[in-house]
């Protein structure tokens, strides 16, 4: 027995089982079946036609475990699927379950390689429900955890996976957030989304470069196409005892009619729109989230139009044209105020302003219409975002139409701010 013992076998069928020590738990937590090979002189163990199961996840493929210098390394090709994602999120914890509450099924294929401190997924193709994601991910677990990624998503409906009831979501547990652990994580990469549905808006060709270092995440520059116009922006998130954020977005030359069709089924608002929005604040996880919302905004519409739709969504009557509309304002503690709204049309000017309260999704604005050879006429816009009302002191059709124009503009304004707010939250 003076020689070193060698172990060698080829394509032997076998089963490896991980069992729980608890008598109340299921007998097998994880299981690996396949054809196993071993060449100890080369420091190689492999499995072919392998099938693995754990917590509702099933996977198959080929893999090798081998010596790489003084450490162990691995590589292989896998195909995995999970028909009941709730089991995975339950296993990962309550936080993951809430974050991905809309998730149902997952499948992926990838080339995998790595060692005891690193793992890489190349040629990755994942399908999360009906959402297709492709790219590559690399993770390293040294003194500091780090990630590098390049991912592309064909289509993503934000509200489907990140549920909430608008800006005024409240944490009733009274437990402040402590996000300082993210200071020990680094990340750098690019996320591309072909079609991003956010609230009632559709963004296309979205590009989000991400850099996370020392608890500070920067996405700059954010770019996208939005209804024939362009969007540029920048967002900074700082993770500490809470989440401090600062974001700015600018839209140039968006087609209001296309946006209006996605928001309203009762009227079309046309024209070209420029919009700028800046948001900042500190989220602590306690109290109404919208109360931390601060910032500023401004918009301008040129060559505008307004037209009612029938019950089939078709335009009816003649469109009302106006030359321009503009307004600006600030946001403090979730309440937006502005008093410089001006709409100009043929022989008329409409001025006014008021407040939009994102804490309870309501608005209250007053306008005055000045028409040639007529006294000033007041118009009030009030109620909730999705069911706002216009009150006009006289019953002329043109005045009701002007009330509808202001309603349409402020409906879009409310959706833009709430959409951007939902991204940050």
C-alpha positions in Angstrom: 0.0 0.0 0.0 2.9 2.4 -0.5 1.3 4.1 -3.5 -1.4 6.8 -3.5 -4.8 5.3 -4.1 -6.6 6.3 -7.3 -10.4 6.5 -7.9 -11.6 6.2 -11.4 -15.0 5.3 -12.9 -17.0 6.4 -16.0 -20.7 7.1 -16.5 -22.0 5.4 -13.4 -25.7 6.1 -12.6 -26.2 7.5 -9.2 -28.3 9.7 -6.8 -27.1 12.3 -4.3 -29.7 13.3 -1.7 -29.7 16.1 0.9 -32.0 15.4 3.8 -33.3 17.5 6.6 -32.6 16.6 10.2 -36.1 17.8 11.2 -38.6 15.0 11.6 -41.4 17.4 10.5 -39.7 18.4 7.3 -39.9 16.6 3.9 -37.5 13.7 3.7 -35.5 15.2 0.8 -34.6 18.9 0.5 -32.5 18.5 -2.7 -31.7 15.6 -5.1 -29.2 15.2 -7.9 -29.5 12.3 -10.4 -27.3 11.5 -13.4 -24.3 9.6 -14.8 -21.3 10.3 -12.7 -17.6 10.0 -13.7 -14.4 10.5 -11.6 -10.7 10.6 -12.5 -8.9 11.4 -9.2 -5.5 11.5 -10.9 -6.8 14.5 -12.9 -8.8 16.0 -10.1 -12.0 15.7 -12.1 -15.6 14.8 -11.2 -18.4 15.2 -13.7 -22.1 14.5 -14.2 -23.8 14.1 -17.5 -27.6 14.0 -18.2 -27.9 15.4 -14.7 -31.3 16.2 -13.1 -31.4 18.4 -10.0 -34.4 19.4 -7.8 -34.7 21.9 -4.9 -37.5 24.1 -3.5 -39.7 23.8 -6.6 -36.7 24.2 -9.0 -35.8 21.5 -11.5 -32.7 21.6 -13.6 -30.9 19.4 -16.0 -27.6 19.6 -17.8 -23.9 18.6 -17.7 -21.3 19.8 -15.2 -17.7 19.3 -14.3 -15.9 19.9 -11.0 -12.1 20.1 -11.3 -8.9 21.4 -9.7 -7.7 24.8 -10.8 -4.4 25.4 -9.1 -5.0 25.1 -5.4 -8.7 25.6 -5.6 -11.8 23.9 -7.1 -13.6 25.2 -10.2 -16.6 24.2 -12.2 -18.2 24.6 -15.5 -21.3 23.3 -17.3 -24.5 24.0 -19.2 -27.8 24.1 -17.4 -31.5 24.3 -18.2 -33.6 25.2 -15.2 -37.3 25.8 -14.6 -39.7 26.6 -11.8 -43.4 26.3 -12.3 -44.3 27.6 -8.8 -42.2 30.6 -8.1 -44.1 31.2 -4.8 -42.1 28.3 -3.3 -38.8 30.0 -4.2 -39.8 33.4 -2.8 -41.1 31.7 0.3 -37.8 30.0 0.8 -35.9 33.3 0.2 -38.0 35.2 2.7 -40.9 37.6 3.1 -39.0 40.5 1.5 -38.5 38.6 -1.7 -42.1 37.5 -1.7 -43.4 41.0 -1.5 -41.0 42.4 -4.1 -41.9 39.7 -6.7 -45.5 39.1 -5.7 -46.6 38.9 -9.3 -44.1 36.2 -10.2 -45.5 32.8 -11.3 -42.9 30.8 -13.3 -39.2 31.0 -14.2 -37.1 29.1 -16.7 -33.5 29.7 -17.9 -30.6 28.3 -19.9 -27.0 29.3 -19.5 -23.4 28.3 -19.7 -22.1 28.4 -16.1 -18.5 28.6 -14.9 -16.7 29.6 -11.7 -15.0 28.6 -8.5 -15.6 28.7 -4.8 -15.6 32.6 -4.9 -16.9 33.4 -8.4 -19.7 32.5 -10.7 -20.5 33.5 -14.3 -23.6 33.0 -16.4 -22.9 33.4 -20.1 -25.3 33.1 -23.0 -28.1 33.5 -20.4 -31.7 33.3 -21.6 -34.3 33.5 -18.8 -38.1 33.6 -19.2 -39.9 35.0 -16.2 -43.6 34.4 -16.9 -43.8 35.8 -20.4 -40.8 38.1 -20.0 -37.7 37.2 -22.0 -34.3 38.3 -20.6 -30.9 37.7 -22.3 -27.3 38.5 -21.5 -24.6 37.7 -19.0 -24.0 38.0 -15.3 -20.8 37.7 -13.3 -20.6 37.6 -9.5 -17.6 37.6 -7.2 -17.7 36.9 -3.4 -14.3 38.1 -2.1 -13.8 40.7 0.6 -16.5 42.6 -1.1 -19.4 41.2 -3.1 -19.4 42.5 -6.7 -21.6 42.0 -9.8 -21.1 42.8 -13.5 -23.9 42.4 -15.9 -25.2 43.1 -19.4 -28.9 42.3 -19.7 -31.6 43.0 -22.2 -35.4 42.6 -21.7 -37.8 42.5 -24.6 -40.8 43.9 -22.7 -41.5 44.6 -19.0 -44.7 45.8 -17.3 -43.5 47.5 -14.1 -46.8 47.5 -12.2 -47.3 43.8 -12.7 -44.4 42.9 -10.5 -44.0 45.8 -8.2 -47.4 46.3 -6.7 -48.5 49.3 -4.8 -51.3 51.8 -4.4 -49.8 55.0 -5.8 -47.5 57.4 -4.1 -49.1 57.3 -0.8 -48.0 53.8 0.2 -47.5 53.5 4.0 -45.3 51.2 6.1 -47.4 50.4 9.2 -44.8 48.3 10.9 -42.9 51.3 12.3 -39.6 49.7 11.5 -37.1 52.0 9.8 -35.1 50.8 6.9 -31.4 50.0 7.4 -29.8 49.6 4.0 -26.2 50.0 5.1 -25.4 46.4 4.1 -25.4 47.5 0.4 -22.3 49.6 1.1 -20.4 46.2 0.9 -21.8 45.5 -2.6 -20.4 46.7 -5.9 -22.2 46.5 -9.2 -21.7 47.7 -12.7 -23.6 47.0 -15.9 -26.2 47.9 -18.5 -29.9 47.1 -18.5 -31.8 47.5 -21.8 -35.6 47.3 -22.1 -37.2 47.2 -25.5 -40.7 48.2 -24.2 -41.3 49.4 -20.6 -44.9 49.9 -19.5 -44.9 52.2 -16.5 -48.2 53.1 -15.1 -50.2 54.2 -18.2 -47.1 55.2 -20.2 -45.0 53.2 -22.7 -41.3 53.8 -23.0 -39.2 52.2 -25.8 -35.5 51.4 -26.3 -34.8 52.1 -22.6 -31.0 52.2 -21.6 -30.1 52.2 -18.0 -26.3 52.1 -17.1 -25.9 51.2 -13.5 -23.0 51.7 -11.1 -23.2 50.8 -7.4 -20.2 51.6 -5.1 -20.1 52.3 -1.3 -23.8 52.4 -1.0 -24.3 54.9 -3.8 -26.1 53.8 -7.0 -25.9 56.0 -10.1 -27.8 55.5 -13.3 -26.5 58.1 -15.8 -27.4 58.8 -18.5 -30.9 57.2 -18.7 -32.2 57.3 -22.2 -35.4 56.2 -23.9 -37.9 56.9 -26.7 -41.3 58.1 -25.5 -44.1 58.7 -28.0 -41.9 59.9 -30.8 -39.9 62.1 -28.5 -36.7 61.5 -26.5 -36.2 61.0 -22.8 -32.9 61.7 -20.9 -32.3 61.5 -17.2 -30.1 60.7 -14.3 -30.9 59.0 -11.0 -28.8 58.7 -7.8 -29.8 56.5 -4.8 -27.9 56.4 -1.5 -28.4 53.4 0.8 -27.9 54.1 4.5 -30.5 54.3 7.3 -33.1 54.8 4.7 -32.9 55.6 1.0 -32.0 59.1 -0.2 -32.8 59.7 -3.8 -32.2 62.5 -6.4 -33.6 62.1 -9.9 -34.1 64.3 -13.0 -35.9 63.5 -16.2 -36.4 65.5 -19.4 -38.8 64.7 -22.3 -38.5 66.5 -25.6 -41.0 66.4 -28.5 -43.4 63.8 -27.2 -46.6 63.2 -29.2 -49.4 64.1 -26.8 -52.1 62.3 -28.9 -50.3 58.9 -28.6 -49.8 59.4 -24.8 -53.4 60.5 -24.4 -54.7 57.3 -26.0 -52.8 55.3 -23.4 -54.3 57.3 -20.5 -57.9 58.3 -21.5 -60.7 56.5 -23.2 -62.9 59.6 -23.3 -60.9 62.3 -25.1 -57.8 62.9 -27.2 -55.3 65.6 -26.3 -52.9 66.4 -29.2 -49.7 68.4 -29.7 -46.0 68.2 -29.0 -45.0 68.3 -25.4 -41.7 69.0 -23.5 -41.6 68.0 -19.9 -38.9 68.3 -17.1 -39.2 66.7 -13.7 -36.8 66.7 -10.8 -37.5 64.6 -7.6 -35.6 64.3 -4.4 -36.2 63.0 -0.9 -35.4 60.5 1.9 -37.4 57.3 2.4 -37.1 55.8 5.8 -39.7 53.0 5.5 -41.9 54.7 8.2 -45.0 56.7 7.5 -46.5 57.7 4.1 -43.8 57.5 1.5 -45.2 60.4 -0.6 -44.6 62.9 2.2 -40.8 62.7 1.5 -41.4 63.7 -2.2 -39.9 67.1 -3.2 -38.9 68.6 -6.5 -39.9 70.8 -9.4 -41.5 70.4 -12.8 -42.4 72.3 -15.9 -44.1 71.5 -19.2 -44.9 73.2 -22.5 -47.4 72.1 -25.3 -47.4 73.6 -28.7 -49.8 73.2 -31.6 -52.3 71.5 -29.3 -55.8 70.0 -29.9 -58.6 68.4 -27.9 -61.3 66.1 -29.2 -63.9 63.9 -27.5 -64.1 60.1 -28.2 -67.2 58.0 -28.5 -67.8 54.8 -26.6 -65.9 52.9 -29.3 -62.8 55.1 -28.9 -63.4 57.0 -32.1 -63.1 60.8 -32.4 -66.4 62.6 -32.5 -67.2 66.2 -33.5 -64.6 68.8 -34.4 -61.3 69.1 -32.7 -60.7 72.2 -30.6 -57.3 73.7 -31.5 -55.0 75.8 -29.2 -51.7 77.4 -29.9 -49.8 76.6 -26.7 -50.0 75.7 -23.1 -47.4 75.9 -20.3 -47.0 75.6 -16.6 -44.4 75.0 -13.9 -44.3 74.4 -10.2 -42.7 72.8 -7.2 -43.4 69.8 -5.0 -43.0 69.9 -1.2 -43.9 67.0 1.1 -45.9 65.3 -1.7 -47.9 68.3 -2.7 -47.3 70.1 -6.0 -48.2 73.8 -6.4 -48.1 76.0 -9.4 -49.9 79.2 -10.4 -48.5 80.1 -13.8 -50.6 77.8 -16.1 -51.3 79.6 -19.4 -53.2 78.3 -22.4 -53.5 80.4 -25.5 -55.9 79.9 -28.4 -57.9 81.7 -31.0 -59.1 84.9 -29.3 -58.8 83.4 -25.8 -56.4 83.0 -22.9 -56.8 80.6 -20.0 -54.8 81.2 -16.8 -54.6 79.7 -13.4 -53.1 77.0 -11.1 -53.6 75.2 -7.9 -52.3 72.1 -6.2 -51.9 68.4 -6.9 -51.7 66.2 -3.7 -49.9 62.9 -4.2 -50.5 61.9 -0.6 -54.2 61.3 -1.4 -54.2 61.4 -5.3 -56.3 64.5 -5.5 -56.1 67.9 -7.3 -57.8 71.3 -6.8 -57.1 73.9 -9.5 -58.8 77.2 -10.5 -58.6 78.8 -13.9 -60.0 82.0 -15.5 -60.9 82.1 -19.2 -60.7 85.5 -21.0 -62.4 85.5 -24.3 -62.8 88.4 -26.7 -65.8 90.7 -25.9 -66.8 88.5 -22.8 -66.2 88.9 -19.1 -63.7 86.6 -17.3 -65.2 83.1 -16.7 -63.9 80.9 -13.9 -63.4 77.1 -14.3 -62.6 74.7 -11.4 -60.8 71.4 -11.8 -61.1 69.1 -8.7 -61.4 65.5 -7.4 -59.2 62.5 -7.9 -56.6 61.9 -10.6 -58.6 59.3 -12.5 -62.0 60.9 -11.9 -61.4 64.6 -11.8 -64.4 67.0 -12.4 -64.6 70.4 -14.1 -67.0 73.0 -12.8 -67.9 75.8 -15.2 -70.1 78.7 -14.1 -71.8 79.0 -17.5 -72.9 76.1 -19.8 -71.3 77.0 -23.1 -69.7 74.1 -25.1 -66.4 75.9 -25.6 -66.0 76.4 -21.9 -66.7 72.8 -21.1 -64.1 71.9 -23.8 -61.5 74.2 -22.2 -62.2 72.5 -18.9 -61.6 69.1 -20.6 -58.3 70.4 -22.0 -57.0 71.3 -18.6 -58.2 68.0 -17.2 -56.4 66.1 -19.9 -53.1 68.0 -19.3 -53.2 67.5 -15.5 -54.2 63.8 -15.9 -51.0 63.3 -17.9 -49.0 65.4 -15.4 -50.2 63.2 -12.5 -49.4 60.0 -14.3 -45.9 61.2 -15.3 -45.0 62.1 -11.7 -46.5 59.0 -10.2 -44.8 56.8 -12.8 -41.4 58.3 -12.0 -42.1 58.1 -8.3 -43.0 54.4 -8.6 -39.6 53.7 -10.3 -37.8 55.3 -7.4 -39.8 53.5 -4.7 
